[in-house]
């Protein structure tokens, strides 16, 4: 167990170091030697987890989307809001997410490695909205796939604007505003009144997830 925990910690340290170097230097100019120096690990330890610089970048980008912040709720619309608010809380505080957000805005990298995190997030949003529709939480005109694509694009736009204007210090507030504007257009009134979109919602969700028992 101790060896497994060390391996997980080493992998995370390498990813965070790679994300920082990629964000500072750009992917093309970044070197494995600089990543090793920043991470403080041996070459063998790095290559045990990642066979190449390309795999490192893929690892960084894959970390941009995770379902770990999903807590089952009576309302699937609340689950959907929670995902967006939790990410808004975590992004300014986690170096790997901050660096990844900068990398994902580079069109050249999107050409090389696609838009995996974006596609995954749209897919999750589509699934949660479809489930909300099955439970009668959506207005009749809502098409889950269209709404999922629109809202994820809008979230990314809000994130980029917050990054430029305030270095993400107001991201939670701005994402809260986004959901307050979108939800009346998709949620039935009875459900809308019960959805929590407060700016501190993401902080509370992340704290709740951290209190959950670790998976076996």
C-alpha positions as CSV (number, residue, x, y, z in Angstrom):
1,X,0.0,0.0,0.0
2,X,2.8,2.4,0.9
3,X,4.5,1.7,-2.5
4,X,1.2,2.3,-4.3
5,X,0.7,5.6,-2.5
6,X,4.3,6.7,-3.4
7,X,3.6,5.9,-7.0
8,X,0.4,7.9,-7.1
9,X,2.2,10.8,-5.4
10,X,5.1,10.6,-7.9
11,X,2.8,10.6,-10.8
12,X,1.0,13.6,-9.6
13,X,4.3,15.5,-8.9
14,X,5.5,14.7,-12.5
15,X,2.2,15.9,-14.0
16,X,2.2,19.1,-12.0
17,X,5.8,19.8,-13.0
18,X,5.1,19.1,-16.7
19,X,2.0,21.3,-16.6
20,X,4.0,24.2,-15.2
21,X,6.8,23.8,-17.7
22,X,4.4,23.4,-20.7
23,X,2.5,26.5,-19.6
24,X,5.7,28.6,-19.2
25,X,7.7,27.4,-22.2
26,X,5.1,26.0,-24.5
27,X,4.9,22.4,-25.5
28,X,7.5,22.5,-28.3
29,X,10.2,24.2,-26.2
30,X,9.6,22.2,-23.0
31,X,12.2,19.5,-22.3
32,X,12.1,16.3,-20.2
33,X,15.2,17.4,-18.3
34,X,13.5,20.6,-17.1
35,X,10.4,18.6,-16.1
36,X,12.6,16.2,-14.2
37,X,14.4,19.1,-12.4
38,X,11.1,20.7,-11.5
39,X,9.5,17.5,-10.3
40,X,12.6,16.4,-8.3
41,X,12.3,12.8,-9.5
42,X,14.6,10.4,-11.4
43,X,14.4,9.8,-15.1
44,X,13.4,6.2,-14.3
45,X,10.5,7.3,-12.1
46,X,9.2,9.6,-14.8
47,X,9.4,7.0,-17.6
48,X,7.7,4.4,-15.4
49,X,4.6,6.6,-15.6
50,X,5.0,8.3,-18.9
51,X,6.9,7.0,-21.9
52,X,7.3,10.3,-23.7
53,X,6.6,14.1,-23.6
54,X,3.5,13.5,-25.7
55,X,2.2,11.1,-23.0
56,X,2.9,13.7,-20.4
57,X,0.9,16.3,-22.2
58,X,-2.0,13.9,-22.7
59,X,-1.9,13.2,-19.0
60,X,-2.0,16.9,-18.2
61,X,-5.0,17.4,-20.5
62,X,-6.8,14.4,-19.2
63,X,-6.6,15.8,-15.7
64,X,-8.7,18.8,-16.8
65,X,-11.8,16.8,-16.7
66,X,-12.8,14.4,-13.9
67,X,-16.1,13.1,-12.5
68,X,-14.7,12.9,-8.9
69,X,-16.8,15.9,-7.9
70,X,-20.1,14.3,-8.7
71,X,-22.2,13.7,-5.6
72,X,-25.6,12.0,-6.2
73,X,-28.5,14.4,-5.6
74,X,-32.2,14.1,-5.8
75,X,-32.0,16.7,-8.6
76,X,-29.9,15.9,-11.6
77,X,-29.8,19.6,-12.5
78,X,-28.2,20.2,-9.1
79,X,-25.6,17.5,-9.9
80,X,-24.9,19.4,-13.2
81,X,-24.5,22.7,-11.4
82,X,-22.3,21.1,-8.8
83,X,-19.9,19.9,-11.4
84,X,-19.4,23.3,-12.9
85,X,-19.2,25.1,-9.6
86,X,-16.7,22.6,-8.1
87,X,-14.4,23.0,-11.1
88,X,-14.7,26.8,-10.8
89,X,-13.5,26.4,-7.2
90,X,-10.7,24.0,-7.9
91,X,-9.2,25.6,-11.0
92,X,-7.7,28.7,-9.3
93,X,-6.3,26.6,-6.5
94,X,-4.8,23.6,-8.3
95,X,-1.6,24.3,-10.4
96,X,-2.3,21.4,-12.7
97,X,-5.7,22.7,-13.6
98,X,-4.5,26.3,-14.1
99,X,-1.7,25.2,-16.4
100,X,-4.0,22.8,-18.3
101,X,-6.5,25.6,-18.9
102,X,-3.8,27.7,-20.5
103,X,-2.7,24.8,-22.6
104,X,-6.2,24.0,-23.8
105,X,-6.5,27.5,-25.2
106,X,-3.6,26.9,-27.6
107,X,-5.1,26.0,-31.0
108,X,-1.9,24.2,-32.1
109,X,-2.2,21.8,-29.2
110,X,-5.9,21.2,-30.0
111,X,-4.9,20.2,-33.5
112,X,-2.3,17.8,-32.2
113,X,-4.2,16.1,-29.4
114,X,-7.8,16.9,-30.0
115,X,-10.3,18.1,-27.5
116,X,-10.7,15.1,-25.3
117,X,-11.5,17.0,-22.0
118,X,-14.0,19.2,-23.8
119,X,-15.7,16.2,-25.4
120,X,-15.9,14.3,-22.1
121,X,-17.4,17.3,-20.3
122,X,-20.0,17.8,-23.0
123,X,-20.8,14.1,-22.7
124,X,-21.2,14.2,-18.9
125,X,-23.4,17.3,-19.2
126,X,-25.5,15.7,-21.9
127,X,-26.0,12.6,-19.7
128,X,-27.0,14.6,-16.6
129,X,-29.4,16.8,-18.6
130,X,-31.0,13.7,-20.2
131,X,-31.5,12.2,-16.8
132,X,-33.0,15.5,-15.6
133,X,-35.4,15.4,-18.5
134,X,-36.4,11.8,-17.6
135,X,-37.2,13.0,-14.1
136,X,-39.3,15.9,-15.3
137,X,-36.9,18.6,-14.4
138,X,-36.5,20.2,-17.8
139,X,-38.8,22.5,-19.8
140,X,-40.4,20.7,-22.8
141,X,-38.3,22.6,-25.4
142,X,-34.9,21.7,-24.0
143,X,-32.7,19.4,-26.2
144,X,-30.0,18.0,-23.8
145,X,-27.3,17.6,-26.4
146,X,-27.6,21.2,-27.7
147,X,-27.8,22.6,-24.2
148,X,-24.8,20.6,-23.1
149,X,-22.6,21.9,-26.0
150,X,-23.8,25.5,-25.4
151,X,-23.2,25.6,-21.7
152,X,-19.8,24.0,-21.8
153,X,-18.7,26.5,-24.4
154,X,-20.2,29.3,-22.3
155,X,-18.4,28.0,-19.2
156,X,-15.1,28.0,-21.1
157,X,-15.7,31.5,-22.3
158,X,-16.4,32.7,-18.7
159,X,-13.2,30.9,-17.6
160,X,-11.1,32.6,-20.2
161,X,-12.6,36.0,-19.4
162,X,-12.0,35.5,-15.7
163,X,-8.4,34.4,-16.5
164,X,-7.7,37.5,-18.5
165,X,-9.4,40.0,-16.3
166,X,-8.8,38.7,-12.8
167,X,-6.4,35.7,-12.9
168,X,-9.4,33.5,-12.0
169,X,-10.0,35.3,-8.6
170,X,-13.6,35.9,-9.6
171,X,-14.3,32.6,-11.4
172,X,-16.7,31.2,-8.8
173,X,-18.8,34.3,-8.9
174,X,-18.8,34.5,-12.7
175,X,-19.8,30.8,-13.1
176,X,-22.6,31.4,-10.5
177,X,-23.9,34.2,-12.7
178,X,-23.7,31.9,-15.7
179,X,-25.9,29.3,-14.1
180,X,-28.3,31.9,-12.7
181,X,-28.9,33.1,-16.3
182,X,-29.1,29.7,-18.0
183,X,-31.2,27.7,-15.5
184,X,-34.5,29.7,-16.0
185,X,-34.3,28.8,-19.7
186,X,-34.1,25.0,-19.0
187,X,-35.5,24.1,-15.6
188,X,-39.2,23.8,-14.6
189,X,-40.1,26.4,-12.0
190,X,-40.6,24.0,-9.1
191,X,-37.1,22.6,-9.6
192,X,-35.5,26.0,-10.3
193,X,-36.4,27.3,-6.9
194,X,-34.5,24.5,-5.2
195,X,-31.2,24.7,-7.1
196,X,-28.3,26.1,-5.2
197,X,-26.1,28.3,-7.5
198,X,-24.4,30.4,-4.8
199,X,-20.8,31.4,-5.4
200,X,-19.6,29.2,-2.6
201,X,-21.4,26.1,-3.8
202,X,-18.3,24.7,-5.4
203,X,-16.3,25.0,-2.2
204,X,-19.0,23.2,-0.3
205,X,-19.2,20.4,-2.9
206,X,-15.4,19.9,-2.9
207,X,-15.4,19.7,0.9
208,X,-18.2,17.2,0.8
209,X,-16.3,15.0,-1.7
210,X,-13.2,15.2,0.5
211,X,-15.2,13.8,3.4
212,X,-16.4,10.8,1.4
213,X,-14.6,7.5,2.2
214,X,-12.0,6.6,-0.4
215,X,-13.0,3.9,-2.9
216,X,-11.7,0.4,-2.0
